[in-house]
Amino acid sequence: MNDLIGANVKAERMKARAEEKSANKLAATKRIAEERRANAEAKLNEMSVRTSERADYIRRSGHLPSSFSFKFPSFSLCW
């Protein structure tokens, strides 16, 4: 009988440790995802600011900066 109680206590301890470990992994994963999301948003905002500055320069000066390049799609004709 004592062996059964001891086994149950040991099983509960193991289960509690596994649940805690799982919760810690989940929290770490969520934290990493949030950091990456924030970094992506910051990069997007930075690109948006640069684009706005370029657009303002073009509007003010009336011409494109020399570093500006167009990327036209390639049109291939199939005959």
ZADO-1210 file (C-alpha; in nm, 4 decimals, padded with zeros to 6 digits):
<atoms>
<atom x="00.0000" y="00.0000" z="00.0000" code="MET" pos="1"/>
<atom x="00.2834" y="00.2422" z="00.0909" code="ASN" pos="2"/>
<atom x="00.4537" y="00.1599" z="-00.2387" code="ASP" pos="3"/>
<atom x="00.1374" y="00.2615" z="-00.4253" code="LEU" pos="4"/>
<atom x="00.1116" y="00.5921" z="-00.2361" code="ILE" pos="5"/>
<atom x="00.4817" y="00.6609" z="-00.2926" code="GLY" pos="6"/>
<atom x="00.4457" y="00.5881" z="-00.6646" code="ALA" pos="7"/>
<atom x="00.1472" y="00.8241" z="-00.6879" code="ASN" pos="8"/>
<atom x="00.3380" y="01.1019" z="-00.5107" code="VAL" pos="9"/>
<atom x="00.6364" y="01.0497" z="-00.7402" code="LYS" pos="10"/>
<atom x="00.4095" y="01.0515" z="-01.0472" code="ALA" pos="11"/>
<atom x="00.2428" y="01.3756" z="-00.9336" code="GLU" pos="12"/>
<atom x="00.5843" y="01.5380" z="-00.8775" code="ARG" pos="13"/>
<atom x="00.6993" y="01.4304" z="-01.2239" code="MET" pos="14"/>
<atom x="00.3770" y="01.5615" z="-01.3776" code="LYS" pos="15"/>
<atom x="00.4132" y="01.8960" z="-01.1983" code="ALA" pos="16"/>
<atom x="00.7742" y="01.9324" z="-01.3169" code="ARG" pos="17"/>
<atom x="00.6767" y="01.8477" z="-01.6748" code="ALA" pos="18"/>
<atom x="00.3927" y="02.1020" z="-01.6679" code="GLU" pos="19"/>
<atom x="00.6248" y="02.3693" z="-01.5270" code="GLU" pos="20"/>
<atom x="00.8886" y="02.2954" z="-01.7903" code="LYS" pos="21"/>
<atom x="00.6262" y="02.3103" z="-02.0641" code="SER" pos="22"/>
<atom x="00.4898" y="02.6414" z="-01.9325" code="ALA" pos="23"/>
<atom x="00.8437" y="02.7874" z="-01.9232" code="ASN" pos="24"/>
<atom x="00.9086" y="02.6810" z="-02.2831" code="LYS" pos="25"/>
<atom x="00.5799" y="02.8328" z="-02.3947" code="LEU" pos="26"/>
<atom x="00.6555" y="03.1605" z="-02.2165" code="ALA" pos="27"/>
<atom x="01.0027" y="03.1760" z="-02.3726" code="ALA" pos="28"/>
<atom x="00.8598" y="03.1084" z="-02.7175" code="THR" pos="29"/>
<atom x="00.5976" y="03.3804" z="-02.6738" code="LYS" pos="30"/>
<atom x="00.8646" y="03.6273" z="-02.5579" code="ARG" pos="31"/>
<atom x="01.0868" y="03.5510" z="-02.8578" code="ILE" pos="32"/>
<atom x="00.7915" y="03.5856" z="-03.0965" code="ALA" pos="33"/>
<atom x="00.6982" y="03.9223" z="-02.9431" code="GLU" pos="34"/>
<atom x="01.0573" y="04.0471" z="-02.9771" code="GLU" pos="35"/>
<atom x="01.0719" y="03.9421" z="-03.3411" code="ARG" pos="36"/>
<atom x="00.7342" y="04.1011" z="-03.4095" code="ARG" pos="37"/>
<atom x="00.8531" y="04.4273" z="-03.2506" code="ALA" pos="38"/>
<atom x="01.1751" y="04.4211" z="-03.4546" code="ASN" pos="39"/>
<atom x="00.9807" y="04.3647" z="-03.7768" code="ALA" pos="40"/>
<atom x="00.7431" y="04.6493" z="-03.6942" code="GLU" pos="41"/>
<atom x="01.0343" y="04.8838" z="-03.6157" code="ALA" pos="42"/>
<atom x="01.2017" y="04.7965" z="-03.9461" code="LYS" pos="43"/>
<atom x="00.8769" y="04.8559" z="-04.1343" code="LEU" pos="44"/>
<atom x="00.8316" y="05.1943" z="-03.9651" code="ASN" pos="45"/>
<atom x="01.1899" y="05.2892" z="-04.0494" code="GLU" pos="46"/>
<atom x="01.1354" y="05.1982" z="-04.4153" code="MET" pos="47"/>
<atom x="00.8133" y="05.3985" z="-04.4162" code="SER" pos="48"/>
<atom x="00.9922" y="05.7061" z="-04.2823" code="VAL" pos="49"/>
<atom x="01.2653" y="05.6733" z="-04.5479" code="ARG" pos="50"/>
<atom x="01.0048" y="05.6388" z="-04.8225" code="THR" pos="51"/>
<atom x="00.8196" y="05.9458" z="-04.6973" code="SER" pos="52"/>
<atom x="01.1440" y="06.1446" z="-04.6900" code="GLU" pos="53"/>
<atom x="01.2238" y="06.0415" z="-05.0474" code="ARG" pos="54"/>
<atom x="00.8737" y="06.1343" z="-05.1614" code="ALA" pos="55"/>
<atom x="00.9037" y="06.4762" z="-04.9927" code="ASP" pos="56"/>
<atom x="01.2417" y="06.5334" z="-05.1610" code="TYR" pos="57"/>
<atom x="01.0958" y="06.4451" z="-05.5015" code="ILE" pos="58"/>
<atom x="00.7982" y="06.6765" z="-05.4452" code="ARG" pos="59"/>
<atom x="01.0203" y="06.9647" z="-05.3299" code="ARG" pos="60"/>
<atom x="01.2909" y="06.9359" z="-05.5920" code="SER" pos="61"/>
<atom x="01.0865" y="06.8041" z="-05.8807" code="GLY" pos="62"/>
<atom x="01.3452" y="06.5418" z="-05.9765" code="HIS" pos="63"/>
<atom x="01.4595" y="06.1997" z="-05.8646" code="LEU" pos="64"/>
<atom x="01.7722" y="06.1585" z="-05.6536" code="PRO" pos="65"/>
<atom x="02.0655" y="05.9952" z="-05.8328" code="SER" pos="66"/>
<atom x="02.0587" y="05.7013" z="-05.5924" code="SER" pos="67"/>
<atom x="01.6964" y="05.6289" z="-05.6780" code="PHE" pos="68"/>
<atom x="01.6379" y="05.3414" z="-05.9168" code="SER" pos="69"/>
<atom x="01.3273" y="05.2045" z="-06.0744" code="PHE" pos="70"/>
<atom x="01.2682" y="04.8359" z="-06.0911" code="LYS" pos="71"/>
<atom x="01.0517" y="04.7628" z="-06.3879" code="PHE" pos="72"/>
<atom x="00.8947" y="04.4221" z="-06.4260" code="PRO" pos="73"/>
<atom x="01.0407" y="04.2207" z="-06.7103" code="SER" pos="74"/>
<atom x="00.8053" y="04.1660" z="-06.9988" code="PHE" pos="75"/>
<atom x="00.8928" y="03.8646" z="-07.2010" code="SER" pos="76"/>
<atom x="00.7060" y="03.8112" z="-07.5208" code="LEU" pos="77"/>
<atom x="00.6249" y="03.4575" z="-07.6131" code="CYS" pos="78"/>
<atom x="00.5709" y="03.4190" z="-07.9867" code="TRP" pos="79"/>
</atoms>
